[in-house]
Amino acid sequence: MHYVVVQVILKEKLWGTGSGNLTSMEKAINDQAAKGYRLHTITTASSGSKGIGGGDRIQATMVFESLV
């Protein structure tokens, strides 16, 4: 089996709730799917600190497994 590990930093919206850049995670998943990989595992870790302009940062680590 072959695996690929991808990390994406999710930034909380300045106002309201939720992530302001879920599209970057969606792009990473779709890019790997186009290469013949499927999402196997995902973990998250919160930095607990505010970035410039506010909002916490969450690091999402995704492990993709080859379908071939």
All heavy atoms as a GROMACS GRO file, in nm:
protein
  507
    1MET      N    1   0.084  -0.119   0.000
    1MET     CA    2   0.000   0.000   0.000
    1MET      C    3   0.088   0.125   0.000
    1MET      O    4   0.194   0.127   0.059
    1MET     CB    5  -0.090   0.002   0.123
    1MET     CG    6  -0.193  -0.107   0.127
    1MET     SD    7  -0.303  -0.093  -0.010
    1MET     CE    8  -0.451  -0.053   0.069
    2HIS      N    9   0.038   0.228  -0.065
    2HIS     CA   10   0.108   0.356  -0.070
    2HIS      C   11   0.018   0.460  -0.003
    2HIS      O   12  -0.104   0.459  -0.020
    2HIS     CB   13   0.135   0.397  -0.215
    2HIS     CG   14   0.233   0.307  -0.282
    2HIS    ND1   15   0.355   0.351  -0.322
    2HIS    CD2   16   0.227   0.177  -0.314
    2HIS    CE1   17   0.420   0.251  -0.377
    2HIS    NE2   18   0.343   0.144  -0.374
    3TYR      N   19   0.081   0.549   0.071
    3TYR     CA   20   0.008   0.653   0.144
    3TYR      C   21   0.068   0.790   0.115
    3TYR      O   22   0.185   0.801   0.083
    3TYR     CB   23   0.013   0.626   0.295
    3TYR     CG   24  -0.055   0.498   0.335
    3TYR    CD1   25   0.015   0.379   0.340
    3TYR    CD2   26  -0.190   0.497   0.367
    3TYR    CE1   27  -0.048   0.260   0.376
    3TYR    CE2   28  -0.254   0.380   0.403
    3TYR     CZ   29  -0.182   0.262   0.408
    3TYR     OH   30  -0.245   0.146   0.442
    4VAL      N   31  -0.015   0.891   0.127
    4VAL     CA   32   0.027   1.030   0.114
    4VAL      C   33  -0.028   1.104   0.236
    4VAL      O   34  -0.144   1.083   0.275
    4VAL     CB   35  -0.030   1.094  -0.015
    4VAL    CG1   36   0.000   1.242  -0.019
    4VAL    CG2   37   0.026   1.025  -0.137
    5VAL      N   38   0.054   1.190   0.297
    5VAL     CA   39   0.011   1.270   0.412
    5VAL      C   40   0.007   1.417   0.369
    5VAL      O   41   0.103   1.469   0.311
    5VAL     CB   42   0.106   1.253   0.532
    5VAL    CG1   43   0.062   1.341   0.648
    5VAL    CG2   44   0.111   1.107   0.574
    6VAL      N   45  -0.106   1.484   0.396
    6VAL     CA   46  -0.124   1.624   0.360
    6VAL      C   47  -0.172   1.700   0.483
    6VAL      O   48  -0.260   1.652   0.555
    6VAL     CB   49  -0.229   1.639   0.246
    6VAL    CG1   50  -0.253   1.785   0.214
    6VAL    CG2   51  -0.186   1.562   0.123
    7GLN      N   52  -0.114   1.817   0.508
    7GLN     CA   53  -0.158   1.902   0.618
    7GLN      C   54  -0.219   2.030   0.562
    7GLN      O   55  -0.164   2.089   0.468
    7GLN     CB   56  -0.043   1.937   0.711
    7GLN     CG   57   0.005   1.819   0.791
    7GLN     CD   58   0.113   1.859   0.889
    7GLN    OE1   59   0.188   1.952   0.868
    7GLN    NE2   60   0.121   1.786   0.999
    8VAL      N   61  -0.331   2.070   0.621
    8VAL     CA   62  -0.399   2.193   0.583
    8VAL      C   63  -0.424   2.273   0.710
    8VAL      O   64  -0.466   2.217   0.811
    8VAL     CB   65  -0.533   2.163   0.512
    8VAL    CG1   66  -0.609   2.291   0.482
    8VAL    CG2   67  -0.510   2.084   0.385
    9ILE      N   68  -0.396   2.401   0.706
    9ILE     CA   69  -0.424   2.489   0.820
    9ILE      C   70  -0.559   2.555   0.797
    9ILE      O   71  -0.579   2.625   0.698
    9ILE     CB   72  -0.314   2.597   0.838
    9ILE    CG1   73  -0.177   2.532   0.852
    9ILE    CG2   74  -0.348   2.687   0.957
    9ILE    CD1   75  -0.160   2.441   0.971
   10LEU      N   76  -0.652   2.529   0.888
   10LEU     CA   77  -0.785   2.590   0.880
   10LEU      C   78  -0.787   2.712   0.970
   10LEU      O   79  -0.742   2.706   1.085
   10LEU     CB   80  -0.892   2.490   0.925
   10LEU     CG   81  -0.899   2.361   0.844
   10LEU    CD1   82  -0.997   2.265   0.909
   10LEU    CD2   83  -0.939   2.391   0.702
   11LYS      N   84  -0.836   2.822   0.918
   11LYS     CA   85  -0.842   2.948   0.993
   11LYS      C   86  -0.987   2.978   1.027
   11LYS      O   87  -1.073   2.978   0.939
   11LYS     CB   88  -0.782   3.061   0.911
   11LYS     CG   89  -0.639   3.037   0.873
   11LYS     CD   90  -0.591   3.140   0.775
   11LYS     CE   91  -0.474   3.082   0.698
   11LYS     NZ   92  -0.467   3.132   0.564
   12GLU      N   93  -1.011   3.003   1.154
   12GLU     CA   94  -1.146   3.038   1.197
   12GLU      C   95  -1.183   3.175   1.142
   12GLU      O   96  -1.099   3.264   1.132
   12GLU     CB   97  -1.152   3.040   1.350
   12GLU     CG   98  -1.291   3.055   1.406
   12GLU     CD   99  -1.290   3.049   1.557
   12GLU    OE1  100  -1.290   2.940   1.612
   12GLU    OE2  101  -1.286   3.157   1.618
   13LYS      N  102  -1.310   3.190   1.106
   13LYS     CA  103  -1.357   3.319   1.057
   13LYS      C  104  -1.339   3.427   1.163
   13LYS      O  105  -1.348   3.400   1.283
   13LYS     CB  106  -1.505   3.312   1.022
   13LYS     CG  107  -1.536   3.230   0.900
   13LYS     CD  108  -1.686   3.231   0.874
   13LYS     CE  109  -1.723   3.143   0.759
   13LYS     NZ  110  -1.868   3.138   0.738
   14LEU      N  111  -1.312   3.547   1.118
   14LEU     CA  112  -1.296   3.660   1.209
   14LEU      C  113  -1.428   3.688   1.281
   14LEU      O  114  -1.430   3.711   1.401
   14LEU     CB  115  -1.249   3.783   1.133
   14LEU     CG  116  -1.216   3.907   1.215
   14LEU    CD1  117  -1.112   3.875   1.321
   14LEU    CD2  118  -1.167   4.018   1.125
   15TRP      N  119  -1.539   3.683   1.208
   15TRP     CA  120  -1.671   3.702   1.268
   15TRP      C  121  -1.753   3.577   1.241
   15TRP      O  122  -1.746   3.518   1.133
   15TRP     CB  123  -1.743   3.822   1.207
   15TRP     CG  124  -1.680   3.951   1.250
   15TRP    CD1  125  -1.698   4.015   1.368
   15TRP    CD2  126  -1.590   4.030   1.175
   15TRP    NE1  127  -1.624   4.129   1.372
   15TRP    CE2  128  -1.555   4.142   1.254
   15TRP    CE3  129  -1.534   4.019   1.050
   15TRP    CZ2  130  -1.468   4.240   1.211
   15TRP    CZ3  131  -1.446   4.116   1.006
   15TRP    CH2  132  -1.415   4.225   1.087
   16GLY      N  133  -1.833   3.537   1.336
   16GLY     CA  134  -1.916   3.419   1.320
   16GLY      C  135  -1.841   3.293   1.361
   16GLY      O  136  -1.740   3.298   1.429
   17THR      N  137  -1.893   3.180   1.317
   17THR     CA  138  -1.832   3.053   1.353
   17THR      C  139  -1.795   2.975   1.228
   17THR      O  140  -1.843   3.003   1.120
   17THR     CB  141  -1.929   2.968   1.438
   17THR    OG1  142  -2.047   2.945   1.361
   17THR    CG2  143  -1.964   3.037   1.568
   18GLY      N  144  -1.711   2.875   1.246
   18GLY     CA  145  -1.670   2.788   1.136
   18GLY      C  146  -1.541   2.834   1.074
   18GLY      O  147  -1.485   2.937   1.107
   19SER      N  148  -1.494   2.752   0.982
   19SER     CA  149  -1.368   2.780   0.915
   19SER      C  150  -1.391   2.872   0.796
   19SER      O  151  -1.488   2.857   0.724
   19SER     CB  152  -1.303   2.649   0.868
   19SER     OG  153  -1.186   2.677   0.798
   20GLY      N  154  -1.299   2.961   0.776
   20GLY     CA  155  -1.309   3.053   0.664
   20GLY      C  156  -1.246   3.000   0.537
   20GLY      O  157  -1.258   3.061   0.432
   21ASN      N  158  -1.178   2.883   0.544
   21ASN     CA  159  -1.111   2.832   0.424
   21ASN      C  160  -1.128   2.681   0.406
   21ASN      O  161  -1.033   2.611   0.373
   21ASN     CB  162  -0.963   2.870   0.425
   21ASN     CG  163  -0.886   2.804   0.537
   21ASN    OD1  164  -0.938   2.782   0.645
   21ASN    ND2  165  -0.761   2.773   0.511
   22LEU      N  166  -1.249   2.632   0.425
   22LEU     CA  167  -1.274   2.489   0.402
   22LEU      C  168  -1.249   2.449   0.257
   22LEU      O  169  -1.224   2.332   0.229
   22LEU     CB  170  -1.417   2.453   0.442
   22LEU     CG  171  -1.440   2.434   0.592
   22LEU    CD1  172  -1.587   2.407   0.620
   22LEU    CD2  173  -1.353   2.323   0.647
   23THR      N  174  -1.252   2.545   0.168
   23THR     CA  175  -1.226   2.513   0.027
   23THR      C  176  -1.083   2.461   0.007
   23THR      O  177  -1.060   2.380  -0.082
   23THR     CB  178  -1.251   2.635  -0.064
   23THR    OG1  179  -1.172   2.745  -0.017
   23THR    CG2  180  -1.398   2.673  -0.066
   24SER      N  181  -0.988   2.503   0.090
   24SER     CA  182  -0.851   2.452   0.078
   24SER      C  183  -0.845   2.305   0.117
   24SER      O  184  -0.770   2.227   0.056
   24SER     CB  185  -0.752   2.535   0.160
   24SER     OG  186  -0.784   2.530   0.297
   25MET      N  187  -0.925   2.264   0.214
   25MET     CA  188  -0.931   2.123   0.253
   25MET      C  189  -1.000   2.043   0.142
   25MET      O  190  -0.954   1.934   0.105
   25MET     CB  191  -1.005   2.105   0.384
   25MET     CG  192  -1.017   1.959   0.426
   25MET     SD  193  -1.104   1.937   0.580
   25MET     CE  194  -0.966   1.950   0.691
   26GLU      N  195  -1.108   2.096   0.089
   26GLU     CA  196  -1.180   2.030  -0.020
   26GLU      C  197  -1.088   2.011  -0.141
   26GLU      O  198  -1.087   1.904  -0.203
   26GLU     CB  199  -1.302   2.112  -0.059
   26GLU     CG  200  -1.385   2.051  -0.168
   26GLU     CD  201  -1.506   2.136  -0.205
   26GLU    OE1  202  -1.516   2.252  -0.160
   26GLU    OE2  203  -1.591   2.085  -0.279
   27LYS      N  204  -1.008   2.113  -0.172
   27LYS     CA  205  -0.916   2.105  -0.286
   27LYS      C  206  -0.811   1.996  -0.262
   27LYS      O  207  -0.781   1.918  -0.353
   27LYS     CB  208  -0.848   2.240  -0.310
   27LYS     CG  209  -0.752   2.236  -0.428
   27LYS     CD  210  -0.688   2.370  -0.452
   27LYS     CE  211  -0.588   2.374  -0.565
   27LYS     NZ  212  -0.533   2.253  -0.615
   28ALA      N  213  -0.757   1.989  -0.141
   28ALA     CA  214  -0.657   1.887  -0.110
   28ALA      C  215  -0.716   1.747  -0.126
   28ALA      O  216  -0.651   1.657  -0.182
   28ALA     CB  217  -0.604   1.907   0.032
   29ILE      N  218  -0.839   1.726  -0.080
   29ILE     CA  219  -0.904   1.596  -0.092
   29ILE      C  220  -0.930   1.562  -0.239
   29ILE      O  221  -0.900   1.452  -0.285
   29ILE     CB  222  -1.035   1.593  -0.010
   29ILE    CG1  223  -1.002   1.601   0.139
   29ILE    CG2  224  -1.116   1.467  -0.042
   29ILE    CD1  225  -1.124   1.624   0.228
   30ASN      N  226  -0.983   1.658  -0.314
   30ASN     CA  227  -1.012   1.634  -0.456
   30ASN      C  228  -0.884   1.611  -0.538
   30ASN      O  229  -0.883   1.529  -0.630
   30ASN     CB  230  -1.093   1.749  -0.515
   30ASN     CG  231  -1.237   1.746  -0.468
   30ASN    OD1  232  -1.292   1.640  -0.440
   30ASN    ND2  233  -1.298   1.863  -0.458
   31ASP      N  234  -0.776   1.683  -0.504
   31ASP     CA  235  -0.649   1.665  -0.575
   31ASP      C  236  -0.597   1.521  -0.556
   31ASP      O  237  -0.552   1.458  -0.652
   31ASP     CB  238  -0.543   1.763  -0.524
   31ASP     CG  239  -0.566   1.905  -0.573
   31ASP    OD1  240  -0.652   1.926  -0.661
   31ASP    OD2  241  -0.498   1.996  -0.520
   32GLN      N  242  -0.606   1.471  -0.434
   32GLN     CA  243  -0.558   1.335  -0.407
   32GLN      C  244  -0.650   1.231  -0.469
   32GLN      O  245  -0.605   1.128  -0.520
   32GLN     CB  246  -0.542   1.312  -0.256
   32GLN     CG  247  -0.432   1.395  -0.193
   32GLN     CD  248  -0.299   1.378  -0.263
   32GLN    OE1  249  -0.255   1.268  -0.292
   32GLN    NE2  250  -0.233   1.490  -0.293
   33ALA      N  251  -0.781   1.257  -0.468
   33ALA     CA  252  -0.876   1.164  -0.531
   33ALA      C  253  -0.849   1.153  -0.680
   33ALA      O  254  -0.856   1.044  -0.738
   33ALA     CB  255  -1.019   1.212  -0.506
   34ALA      N  256  -0.814   1.264  -0.744
   34ALA     CA  257  -0.783   1.263  -0.887
   34ALA      C  258  -0.657   1.182  -0.917
   34ALA      O  259  -0.640   1.131  -1.028
   34ALA     CB  260  -0.767   1.406  -0.938
   35LYS      N  261  -0.570   1.166  -0.818
   35LYS     CA  262  -0.447   1.088  -0.834
   35LYS      C  263  -0.466   0.942  -0.796
   35LYS      O  264  -0.371   0.864  -0.796
   35LYS     CB  265  -0.335   1.149  -0.748
   35LYS     CG  266  -0.294   1.288  -0.791
   35LYS     CD  267  -0.192   1.344  -0.696
   35LYS     CE  268  -0.158   1.489  -0.730
   35LYS     NZ  269  -0.066   1.547  -0.633
   36GLY      N  270  -0.589   0.905  -0.756
   36GLY     CA  271  -0.618   0.766  -0.722
   36GLY      C  272  -0.603   0.732  -0.575
   36GLY      O  273  -0.581   0.617  -0.539
   37TYR      N  274  -0.616   0.833  -0.488
   37TYR     CA  275  -0.607   0.811  -0.344
   37TYR      C  276  -0.743   0.839  -0.279
   37TYR      O  277  -0.820   0.920  -0.329
   37TYR     CB  278  -0.503   0.903  -0.280
   37TYR     CG  279  -0.361   0.866  -0.314
   37TYR    CD1  280  -0.301   0.911  -0.430
   37TYR    CD2  281  -0.287   0.786  -0.229
   37TYR    CE1  282  -0.171   0.877  -0.463
   37TYR    CE2  283  -0.156   0.752  -0.260
   37TYR     CZ  284  -0.098   0.797  -0.377
   37TYR     OH  285   0.029   0.763  -0.408
   38ARG      N  286  -0.770   0.772  -0.168
   38ARG     CA  287  -0.890   0.802  -0.090
   38ARG      C  288  -0.849   0.841   0.050
   38ARG      O  289  -0.745   0.797   0.102
   38ARG     CB  290  -0.985   0.684  -0.087
   38ARG     CG  291  -0.933   0.569  -0.004
   38ARG     CD  292  -1.033   0.457   0.001
   38ARG     NE  293  -0.972   0.347   0.074
   38ARG     CZ  294  -1.033   0.279   0.168
   38ARG    NH1  295  -1.157   0.306   0.201
   38ARG    NH2  296  -0.970   0.181   0.230
   39LEU      N  297  -0.932   0.922   0.113
   39LEU     CA  298  -0.903   0.967   0.250
   39LEU      C  299  -0.914   0.848   0.344
   39LEU      O  300  -1.017   0.781   0.350
   39LEU     CB  301  -1.001   1.077   0.291
   39LEU     CG  302  -0.978   1.140   0.428
   39LEU    CD1  303  -0.839   1.203   0.437
   39LEU    CD2  304  -1.084   1.242   0.457
   40HIS      N  305  -0.809   0.821   0.416
   40HIS     CA  306  -0.803   0.707   0.508
   40HIS      C  307  -0.826   0.754   0.652
   40HIS      O  308  -0.906   0.698   0.724
   40HIS     CB  309  -0.667   0.638   0.495
   40HIS     CG  310  -0.647   0.522   0.587
   40HIS    ND1  311  -0.605   0.537   0.716
   40HIS    CD2  312  -0.663   0.390   0.566
   40HIS    CE1  313  -0.595   0.419   0.774
   40HIS    NE2  314  -0.630   0.327   0.684
   41THR      N  315  -0.756   0.861   0.692
   41THR     CA  316  -0.761   0.910   0.830
   41THR      C  317  -0.745   1.061   0.830
   41THR      O  318  -0.672   1.116   0.748
   41THR     CB  319  -0.644   0.850   0.913
   41THR    OG1  320  -0.646   0.708   0.901
   41THR    CG2  321  -0.655   0.889   1.060
   42ILE      N  322  -0.812   1.126   0.924
   42ILE     CA  323  -0.794   1.269   0.942
   42ILE      C  324  -0.786   1.298   1.092
   42ILE      O  325  -0.861   1.241   1.171
   42ILE     CB  326  -0.906   1.351   0.875
   42ILE    CG1  327  -0.877   1.501   0.886
   42ILE    CG2  328  -1.041   1.316   0.932
   42ILE    CD1  329  -0.967   1.587   0.799
   43THR      N  330  -0.691   1.382   1.130
   43THR     CA  331  -0.679   1.426   1.269
   43THR      C  332  -0.667   1.578   1.269
   43THR      O  333  -0.623   1.638   1.170
   43THR     CB  334  -0.556   1.366   1.340
   43THR    OG1  335  -0.438   1.407   1.272
   43THR    CG2  336  -0.563   1.214   1.343
   44THR      N  337  -0.705   1.639   1.380
   44THR     CA  338  -0.693   1.784   1.392
   44THR      C  339  -0.624   1.819   1.523
   44THR      O  340  -0.631   1.745   1.621
   44THR     CB  341  -0.831   1.852   1.389
   44THR    OG1  342  -0.910   1.802   1.496
   44THR    CG2  343  -0.901   1.830   1.256
   45ALA      N  344  -0.558   1.933   1.521
   45ALA     CA  345  -0.494   1.988   1.640
   45ALA      C  346  -0.515   2.138   1.638
   45ALA      O  347  -0.495   2.202   1.535
   45ALA     CB  348  -0.346   1.955   1.643
   46SER      N  349  -0.556   2.193   1.750
   46SER     CA  350  -0.580   2.336   1.761
   46SER      C  351  -0.458   2.404   1.821
   46SER      O  352  -0.401   2.356   1.918
   46SER     CB  353  -0.702   2.363   1.848
   46SER     OG  354  -0.721   2.502   1.864
   47SER      N  355  -0.421   2.518   1.760
   47SER     CA  356  -0.306   2.591   1.811
   47SER      C  357  -0.341   2.666   1.940
   47SER      O  358  -0.254   2.695   2.019
   47SER     CB  359  -0.255   2.690   1.707
   47SER     OG  360  -0.352   2.792   1.686
   48GLY      N  361  -0.469   2.701   1.955
   48GLY     CA  362  -0.511   2.773   2.074
   48GLY      C  363  -0.464   2.917   2.078
   48GLY      O  364  -0.477   2.984   2.179
   49SER      N  365  -0.404   2.963   1.970
   49SER     CA  366  -0.356   3.101   1.968
   49SER      C  367  -0.427   3.179   1.859
   49SER      O  368  -0.472   3.124   1.760
   49SER     CB  369  -0.204   3.105   1.945
   49SER     OG  370  -0.175   3.053   1.819
   50LYS      N  371  -0.435   3.306   1.878
   50LYS     CA  372  -0.499   3.394   1.780
   50LYS      C  373  -0.397   3.438   1.677
   50LYS      O  374  -0.285   3.474   1.711
   50LYS     CB  375  -0.558   3.519   1.848
   50LYS     CG  376  -0.664   3.486   1.951
   50LYS     CD  377  -0.790   3.443   1.883
   50LYS     CE  378  -0.901   3.421   1.985
   50LYS     NZ  379  -1.021   3.370   1.926
   51GLY      N  380  -0.436   3.433   1.552
   51GLY     CA  381  -0.349   3.480   1.445
   51GLY      C  382  -0.372   3.628   1.422
   51GLY      O  383  -0.459   3.690   1.484
   52ILE      N  384  -0.297   3.684   1.333
   52ILE     CA  385  -0.316   3.824   1.297
   52ILE      C  386  -0.454   3.837   1.235
   52ILE      O  387  -0.491   3.761   1.146
   52ILE     CB  388  -0.207   3.872   1.199
   52ILE    CG1  389  -0.072   3.866   1.269
   52ILE    CG2  390  -0.238   4.011   1.146
   52ILE    CD1  391   0.045   3.899   1.178
   53GLY      N  392  -0.533   3.928   1.281
   53GLY     CA  393  -0.669   3.944   1.232
   53GLY      C  394  -0.769   3.857   1.305
   53GLY      O  395  -0.884   3.851   1.269
   54GLY      N  396  -0.724   3.788   1.410
   54GLY     CA  397  -0.815   3.706   1.490
   54GLY      C  398  -0.838   3.569   1.433
   54GLY      O  399  -0.801   3.538   1.322
   55GLY      N  400  -0.900   3.487   1.513
   55GLY     CA  401  -0.934   3.351   1.470
   55GLY      C  402  -0.828   3.249   1.504
   55GLY      O  403  -0.710   3.273   1.483
   56ASP      N  404  -0.871   3.137   1.561
   56ASP     CA  405  -0.779   3.028   1.593
   56ASP      C  406  -0.735   2.956   1.466
   56ASP      O  407  -0.800   2.964   1.363
   56ASP     CB  408  -0.846   2.927   1.686
   56ASP     CG  409  -0.859   2.979   1.828
   56ASP    OD1  410  -0.790   3.076   1.863
   56ASP    OD2  411  -0.938   2.922   1.904
   57ARG      N  412  -0.627   2.883   1.479
   57ARG     CA  413  -0.577   2.800   1.368
   57ARG      C  414  -0.594   2.654   1.409
   57ARG      O  415  -0.562   2.615   1.519
   57ARG     CB  416  -0.429   2.828   1.341
   57ARG     CG  417  -0.396   2.973   1.310
   57ARG     CD  418  -0.462   3.017   1.180
   57ARG     NE  419  -0.414   3.145   1.134
   57ARG     CZ  420  -0.480   3.258   1.147
   57ARG    NH1  421  -0.595   3.261   1.210
   57ARG    NH2  422  -0.433   3.370   1.096
   58ILE      N  423  -0.641   2.574   1.315
   58ILE     CA  424  -0.655   2.430   1.336
   58ILE      C  425  -0.576   2.360   1.227
   58ILE      O  426  -0.594   2.388   1.108
   58ILE     CB  427  -0.803   2.385   1.332
   58ILE    CG1  428  -0.880   2.452   1.445
   58ILE    CG2  429  -0.814   2.233   1.340
   58ILE    CD1  430  -1.030   2.431   1.437
   59GLN      N  431  -0.488   2.271   1.268
   59GLN     CA  432  -0.408   2.195   1.172
   59GLN      C  433  -0.477   2.062   1.147
   59GLN      O  434  -0.497   1.983   1.238
   59GLN     CB  435  -0.269   2.171   1.228
   59GLN     CG  436  -0.181   2.087   1.139
   59GLN     CD  437  -0.045   2.067   1.199
   59GLN    OE1  438   0.020   2.162   1.241
   59GLN    NE2  439  -0.002   1.943   1.205
   60ALA      N  440  -0.516   2.038   1.023
   60ALA     CA  441  -0.578   1.911   0.984
   60ALA      C  442  -0.474   1.829   0.910
   60ALA      O  443  -0.416   1.874   0.812
   60ALA     CB  444  -0.699   1.936   0.894
   61THR      N  445  -0.448   1.708   0.960
   61THR     CA  446  -0.355   1.616   0.896
   61THR      C  447  -0.437   1.503   0.837
   61THR      O  448  -0.511   1.436   0.908
   61THR     CB  449  -0.252   1.563   0.996
   61THR    OG1  450  -0.184   1.672   1.055
   61THR    CG2  451  -0.152   1.470   0.929
   62MET      N  452  -0.424   1.485   0.705
   62MET     CA  453  -0.502   1.383   0.635
   62MET      C  454  -0.408   1.280   0.577
   62MET      O  455  -0.306   1.314   0.518
   62MET     CB  456  -0.584   1.448   0.524
   62MET     CG  457  -0.684   1.551   0.573
   62MET     SD  458  -0.768   1.637   0.441
   62MET     CE  459  -0.639   1.751   0.387
   63VAL      N  460  -0.443   1.152   0.596
   63VAL     CA  461  -0.368   1.042   0.538
   63VAL      C  462  -0.453   0.982   0.426
   63VAL      O  463  -0.568   0.945   0.449
   63VAL     CB  464  -0.333   0.934   0.643
   63VAL    CG1  465  -0.258   0.818   0.580
   63VAL    CG2  466  -0.252   0.994   0.757
   64PHE      N  467  -0.396   0.975   0.307
   64PHE     CA  468  -0.466   0.920   0.191
   64PHE      C  469  -0.402   0.785   0.156
   64PHE      O  470  -0.282   0.770   0.161
   64PHE     CB  471  -0.454   1.015   0.072
   64PHE     CG  472  -0.526   1.144   0.092
   64PHE    CD1  473  -0.464   1.252   0.152
   64PHE    CD2  474  -0.658   1.159   0.050
   64PHE    CE1  475  -0.531   1.373   0.171
   64PHE    CE2  476  -0.726   1.278   0.068
   64PHE     CZ  477  -0.661   1.384   0.129
   65GLU      N  478  -0.488   0.691   0.117
   65GLU     CA  479  -0.445   0.556   0.082
   65GLU      C  480  -0.465   0.534  -0.068
   65GLU      O  481  -0.570   0.570  -0.122
   65GLU     CB  482  -0.530   0.458   0.162
   65GLU     CG  483  -0.505   0.312   0.135
   65GLU     CD  484  -0.595   0.225   0.220
   65GLU    OE1  485  -0.714   0.255   0.234
   65GLU    OE2  486  -0.542   0.127   0.273
   66SER      N  487  -0.366   0.472  -0.131
   66SER     CA  488  -0.374   0.444  -0.275
   66SER      C  489  -0.483   0.341  -0.301
   66SER      O  490  -0.497   0.243  -0.229
   66SER     CB  491  -0.241   0.392  -0.326
   66SER     OG  492  -0.252   0.354  -0.461
   67LEU      N  493  -0.561   0.363  -0.407
   67LEU     CA  494  -0.664   0.268  -0.447
   67LEU      C  495  -0.612   0.168  -0.548
   67LEU      O  496  -0.679   0.072  -0.582
   67LEU     CB  497  -0.785   0.342  -0.507
   67LEU     CG  498  -0.861   0.431  -0.410
   67LEU    CD1  499  -0.968   0.509  -0.485
   67LEU    CD2  500  -0.923   0.349  -0.299
   68VAL      N  501  -0.491   0.189  -0.597
   68VAL     CA  502  -0.433   0.103  -0.701
   68VAL      C  503  -0.367  -0.017  -0.639
   68VAL      O  504  -0.299  -0.013  -0.543
   68VAL     CB  505  -0.330   0.182  -0.788
   68VAL    CG1  506  -0.269   0.093  -0.892
   68VAL    CG2  507  -0.399   0.301  -0.849
   0.00000   0.00000   0.00000
